[in-house]
Amino acid sequence: MFSKLRPLIFKVDPEKAHTLAIKSLKFNLIPNVFDESKNDPIFQTKIFDKDLDNPIGMAAGFDKNAEVYNSLFKLGFGFVEVGTITPLKQYGNPKPRVFRLVKDEALINRLGFNNHGAEIVKERIKRNNKVGLLGINIGPNKDSNDRLNDYLIGLKTFYDEADYITINISSPNTENLRTFHEGNKLKDLLKSIMTEKKNLKSNIPIAVKISPDIDENQINLISEILLECEIKAIIISNTSEATRDKLSDIQGHQKGGLSGKPIEEKSNILINRFYKLLKGKIKIIGVGGIDSGKAAYDKLAAGADYVQLYTGMVFKGPNIAGIIKKDLKELLIRDGVKNYTEIVGNKTLS
């Protein structure tokens, strides 16, 4: 059905189409997808000592304000990450700020952490008991005078509502946010987070979401800091400010973060780099260009323990999780494995 509706949907402004998708899920206008892979042993796993039905997650950015996470679980996602959420409500950057690159199966966005703010989102989550594993992605307000403290506010707000919290240091749409990739800044931030966790007497797992645009030296340094601070997961990666040279669509010049198929290979190589350095001590969640079982397989083979998607659903529709699991299962059976974890990291990328 989605393939028939897609030409009509793609005539609508991308941000308006996204708003319609959220409303459709909120009011149950999108039928639940029959999930043939529900409880299939080939996909069952654990994350942060909690059971997962499958390793296919919805990335942050789709359900920014935690409005439809339970509907996403019903669509077959194994886990859902909401946000990015800032301490105070903010509008984000001026519109237009989302661009659909149909020829490239990609999006460019410069949204700028538009969200309802931490307290409103917290109350919404408290009213809607989650039926699956929920991650909450936090970041600082654009005009904050103390961005490090904004992350601490996010932690204090959500530590008892989330199954894990993601520290987003990688959006290209909040000026200078990516400076947190620098060694001293990253270490100060994560040590402050871990200290606050102790103050809260909380065991909430912390994940860090990084940029795909980092260099080799940063990869080594970030790995060392994540291990030192006992971070539980790394999300590789956010959208790219670069990777524009092979784009075909006329919207490819737009400023913002590029997501979708054009960053797939870049993300896979980065995952493989971190996999070799982290040696299984920190879980890897792979993001970037996942829209098929083959794309998910390649992420897992590069070293990801789990995967997330968002842009893939824009182009393939709401039953994307089911499509991926069906195709991925065929690839795993071909390889003779009993559980997908057997293929994690079995491919070396240059």
C-alpha positions as CSV (number, residue, x, y, z in Angstrom):
1,M,0.0,0.0,0.0
2,F,2.8,2.4,0.9
3,S,4.4,2.1,-2.5
4,K,1.1,3.3,-4.1
5,L,0.7,6.2,-1.7
6,R,4.4,7.3,-1.8
7,P,4.1,9.5,-4.9
8,L,1.3,11.4,-3.2
9,I,3.1,11.6,0.2
10,F,6.2,12.9,-1.5
11,K,4.3,15.8,-2.9
12,V,3.8,17.1,0.6
13,D,6.5,19.1,2.4
14,P,8.8,16.6,4.3
15,E,8.2,18.2,7.7
16,K,4.5,18.3,7.2
17,A,4.5,14.7,6.0
18,H,6.4,13.8,9.2
19,T,3.8,15.5,11.3
20,L,1.0,13.6,9.5
21,A,2.9,10.4,10.1
22,I,3.1,11.1,13.9
23,K,-0.6,12.0,14.0
24,S,-1.5,8.8,12.1
25,L,0.4,6.7,14.5
26,K,-1.0,8.6,17.5
27,F,-4.6,8.0,16.4
28,N,-4.0,4.4,15.2
29,L,-4.7,5.3,11.6
30,I,-1.8,3.1,10.5
31,P,-2.7,-0.6,10.9
32,N,-0.5,-2.8,13.0
33,V,1.8,-4.9,10.9
34,F,1.6,-8.6,11.2
35,D,5.0,-9.6,12.5
36,E,6.0,-13.0,11.2
37,S,9.3,-12.7,13.1
38,K,7.8,-12.0,16.6
39,N,9.7,-14.1,19.2
40,D,11.9,-15.7,16.5
41,P,15.0,-17.1,18.3
42,I,17.2,-16.0,15.4
43,F,16.7,-12.4,16.4
44,Q,16.4,-12.6,20.2
45,T,19.1,-10.9,22.2
46,K,19.8,-8.7,25.2
47,I,20.8,-5.1,25.6
48,F,21.7,-3.6,29.0
49,D,20.7,-6.9,30.6
50,K,17.2,-6.6,29.2
51,D,15.6,-8.9,26.7
52,L,15.0,-7.7,23.1
53,D,12.7,-9.4,20.6
54,N,15.0,-8.2,17.8
55,P,17.9,-5.8,17.2
56,I,16.1,-3.4,14.9
57,G,15.5,0.0,16.6
58,M,13.9,3.3,15.7
59,A,16.5,6.0,15.8
60,A,16.1,9.4,17.6
61,G,14.6,12.1,15.4
62,F,11.4,10.4,14.4
63,D,9.5,10.5,17.7
64,K,11.1,13.7,18.9
65,N,8.5,14.3,21.7
66,A,7.8,10.8,22.8
67,E,4.3,10.8,21.3
68,V,4.1,7.4,19.5
69,Y,6.8,5.1,20.8
70,N,4.3,2.4,21.7
71,S,2.8,2.5,18.2
72,L,6.4,2.0,16.9
73,F,6.8,-1.1,19.0
74,K,3.6,-2.5,17.4
75,L,5.2,-1.9,14.0
76,G,7.8,-4.5,14.9
77,F,10.7,-2.4,16.3
78,G,12.8,-4.1,19.0
79,F,13.5,-0.8,20.7
80,V,12.8,2.8,20.2
81,E,14.8,6.0,21.0
82,V,13.0,9.3,21.4
83,G,14.3,12.8,21.3
84,T,16.5,14.7,21.1
85,I,15.0,16.4,24.1
86,T,16.4,19.6,25.7
87,P,15.8,21.1,29.1
88,L,13.6,23.9,27.8
89,K,11.1,23.8,24.9
90,Q,12.5,25.2,21.7
91,Y,11.3,25.9,18.1
92,G,14.6,24.9,16.4
93,N,15.9,26.5,13.2
94,P,13.8,28.5,10.7
95,K,11.8,26.6,8.1
96,P,12.2,25.1,5.5
97,R,14.6,22.8,7.4
98,V,14.0,19.3,6.0
99,F,14.7,18.3,2.4
100,R,13.9,15.0,0.7
101,L,16.5,13.8,-1.8
102,V,14.4,11.2,-3.7
103,K,17.1,10.3,-6.2
104,D,19.6,9.6,-3.4
105,E,17.1,8.0,-1.0
106,A,18.3,10.5,1.6
107,L,17.2,13.4,3.8
108,I,19.0,16.6,4.7
109,N,17.7,18.3,7.9
110,R,18.7,21.3,9.9
111,L,15.9,21.1,12.5
112,G,18.0,22.1,15.5
113,F,16.5,20.1,18.3
114,N,12.9,21.3,18.0
115,N,11.1,19.7,20.9
116,H,8.5,20.3,23.7
117,G,11.1,20.4,26.5
118,A,12.1,17.9,29.2
119,E,9.3,18.4,31.7
120,I,6.4,18.1,29.2
121,V,8.0,15.0,27.6
122,K,8.6,13.4,31.0
123,E,4.9,13.8,32.0
124,R,3.9,12.4,28.6
125,I,6.0,9.3,29.2
126,K,4.7,8.8,32.7
127,R,1.1,8.8,31.3
128,N,1.9,6.3,28.6
129,N,3.5,3.1,30.0
130,K,6.1,1.9,27.6
131,V,5.5,-1.6,26.2
132,G,9.1,-2.1,25.0
133,L,12.6,-0.9,25.6
134,L,12.8,2.9,25.4
135,G,15.9,5.1,25.0
136,I,15.8,8.8,25.6
137,N,18.2,11.0,23.7
138,I,19.2,14.3,25.4
139,G,20.9,17.5,24.3
140,P,21.5,21.1,25.2
141,N,19.3,24.1,24.4
142,K,20.7,26.2,21.5
143,D,21.1,29.4,23.6
144,S,22.2,27.7,26.8
145,N,25.1,29.3,28.8
146,D,26.1,25.9,30.3
147,R,25.6,23.1,27.8
148,L,27.3,20.5,30.1
149,N,24.7,21.3,32.8
150,D,21.9,20.9,30.2
151,Y,23.0,17.3,29.8
152,L,22.9,16.8,33.6
153,I,19.4,18.3,33.7
154,G,18.3,15.8,31.0
155,L,19.8,12.9,33.0
156,K,18.1,14.0,36.2
157,T,14.8,14.4,34.4
158,F,14.7,11.0,32.7
159,Y,16.9,8.6,34.6
160,D,13.9,6.9,36.2
161,E,11.8,6.9,33.0
162,A,14.2,5.5,30.4
163,D,15.8,2.1,29.8
164,Y,18.9,4.0,28.6
165,I,19.9,7.6,28.0
166,T,21.8,8.8,24.9
167,I,24.2,11.7,25.2
168,N,23.9,13.5,21.8
169,I,27.1,15.3,21.0
170,S,26.8,14.9,17.3
171,S,24.0,16.9,15.7
172,P,25.5,19.3,13.1
173,N,22.5,21.7,13.5
174,T,23.3,23.1,17.0
175,E,26.3,25.4,16.6
176,N,29.6,24.1,18.1
177,L,27.9,21.0,19.6
178,R,30.4,18.7,18.0
179,T,33.2,20.3,19.9
180,F,32.2,17.8,22.6
181,H,34.1,15.2,20.5
182,E,37.3,16.9,21.6
183,G,39.2,14.9,24.2
184,N,39.1,17.1,27.3
185,K,35.5,18.3,26.7
186,L,34.2,14.8,26.1
187,K,36.0,13.5,29.2
188,D,34.7,16.3,31.4
189,L,31.1,15.8,30.1
190,L,31.1,12.0,30.6
191,K,32.8,12.2,34.0
192,S,30.1,14.7,35.1
193,I,27.4,12.4,33.8
194,M,28.8,9.4,35.7
195,T,29.2,11.5,38.9
196,E,25.6,12.6,38.6
197,K,24.5,9.0,38.1
198,K,26.2,8.1,41.4
199,N,24.5,11.1,43.2
200,L,21.2,9.8,41.9
201,K,22.1,6.2,42.9
202,S,21.1,5.2,39.4
203,N,22.3,2.4,37.2
204,I,20.8,3.9,34.0
205,P,23.0,2.8,31.0
206,I,24.5,5.7,29.1
207,A,25.1,5.7,25.4
208,V,27.0,8.3,23.4
209,K,25.9,9.3,19.8
210,I,28.8,10.4,17.6
211,S,29.4,12.1,14.3
212,P,30.3,10.2,11.1
213,D,32.7,13.1,10.2
214,I,35.5,12.3,12.7
215,D,39.0,11.4,11.8
216,E,41.3,8.5,12.8
217,N,42.8,10.3,15.8
218,Q,39.4,11.1,17.2
219,I,38.3,7.5,16.8
220,N,41.2,6.4,19.0
221,L,40.7,9.1,21.6
222,I,36.9,8.7,21.8
223,S,37.3,5.0,22.3
224,E,39.8,5.5,25.2
225,I,37.5,8.0,26.9
226,L,34.3,5.8,26.5
227,L,36.2,2.8,28.0
228,E,37.6,4.9,30.8
229,C,34.1,6.3,31.7
230,E,32.5,2.9,31.5
231,I,30.0,4.0,28.8
232,K,27.6,1.1,27.9
233,A,27.0,1.8,24.2
234,I,28.1,4.0,21.3
235,I,25.7,5.0,18.5
236,I,27.5,5.2,15.2
237,S,26.5,7.6,13.7
238,N,24.5,10.8,13.4
239,T,24.0,12.7,10.2
240,S,26.9,14.0,8.1
241,E,27.8,17.5,7.2
242,A,30.0,16.1,4.4
243,T,29.6,13.2,2.0
244,R,28.0,15.4,-0.7
245,D,30.2,14.7,-3.7
246,K,28.1,11.8,-5.1
247,L,24.6,13.2,-4.5
248,S,22.4,13.4,-7.6
249,D,19.4,15.3,-6.2
250,I,19.2,19.1,-6.8
251,Q,18.5,19.5,-3.0
252,G,22.0,18.1,-2.3
253,H,23.5,21.6,-1.7
254,Q,21.2,22.3,1.3
255,K,23.0,23.0,4.6
256,G,22.3,20.4,7.4
257,G,22.8,16.8,8.3
258,L,22.7,14.2,5.6
259,S,21.0,10.8,6.4
260,G,20.1,7.7,4.4
261,K,21.8,5.6,1.8
262,P,24.7,8.1,0.9
263,I,26.2,7.7,4.4
264,E,25.8,3.9,4.6
265,E,29.3,3.0,3.7
266,K,30.9,5.7,5.7
267,S,28.9,4.6,8.8
268,N,29.9,0.9,8.2
269,I,33.6,1.7,8.0
270,L,33.4,3.8,11.2
271,I,31.6,1.0,13.0
272,N,34.3,-1.5,12.0
273,R,37.0,0.9,13.3
274,F,35.4,1.2,16.7
275,Y,34.6,-2.6,16.8
276,K,38.3,-3.4,16.5
277,L,39.2,-0.9,19.3
278,L,36.4,-1.6,21.7
279,K,36.7,-5.4,21.5
280,G,33.1,-6.0,22.7
281,K,33.5,-4.0,25.9
282,I,31.0,-1.4,24.7
283,K,28.0,-2.2,22.7
284,I,27.7,-0.7,19.2
285,I,24.4,0.6,17.7
286,G,24.8,1.1,14.0
287,V,22.9,3.8,12.1
288,G,23.0,5.1,8.6
289,G,21.4,3.9,5.4
290,I,19.5,0.9,6.7
291,D,16.4,0.1,4.5
292,S,16.7,-3.6,3.9
293,G,17.8,-6.9,5.3
294,K,21.1,-6.7,3.4
295,A,21.8,-3.2,4.8
296,A,21.2,-4.4,8.3
297,Y,23.3,-7.5,7.7
298,D,26.2,-5.3,6.5
299,K,26.0,-3.2,9.7
300,L,26.0,-6.2,11.9
301,A,28.9,-7.8,10.0
302,A,30.9,-4.6,10.3
303,G,30.6,-4.8,14.1
304,A,27.2,-3.4,15.2
305,D,25.4,-5.3,18.0
306,Y,22.1,-3.6,17.1
307,V,20.9,-1.2,14.4
308,Q,18.6,1.8,14.2
309,L,16.9,3.5,11.3
310,Y,14.7,6.5,10.5
311,T,15.3,7.7,6.9
312,G,14.6,4.1,5.7
313,M,11.1,4.3,6.9
314,V,10.5,7.6,5.1
315,F,11.3,5.8,1.8
316,K,10.1,2.3,2.5
317,G,7.1,2.8,4.7
318,P,5.8,1.8,8.1
319,N,6.3,-1.9,7.7
320,I,10.1,-1.4,7.2
321,A,11.0,-3.4,10.4
322,G,9.1,-6.4,9.2
323,I,10.6,-6.2,5.7
324,I,14.1,-6.0,7.2
325,K,13.6,-9.0,9.5
326,K,12.2,-11.1,6.8
327,D,15.1,-10.5,4.4
328,L,17.7,-10.6,7.2
329,K,16.4,-14.0,8.3
330,E,16.9,-15.4,4.9
331,L,20.5,-14.2,4.8
332,L,21.2,-15.6,8.3
333,I,19.7,-19.0,7.4
334,R,21.9,-18.9,4.2
335,D,24.9,-18.5,6.5
336,G,23.7,-21.4,8.8
337,V,23.6,-19.3,12.0
338,K,21.2,-19.9,14.8
339,N,21.3,-16.3,16.1
340,Y,22.2,-13.1,14.3
341,T,24.9,-12.3,17.0
342,E,27.1,-15.0,15.3
343,I,27.8,-12.7,12.4
344,V,28.6,-9.5,14.4
345,G,32.0,-8.2,13.4
346,N,32.8,-11.0,10.9
347,K,33.7,-8.6,8.1
348,T,36.8,-6.4,8.0
349,L,36.4,-3.1,6.2
350,S,39.2,-0.9,4.9
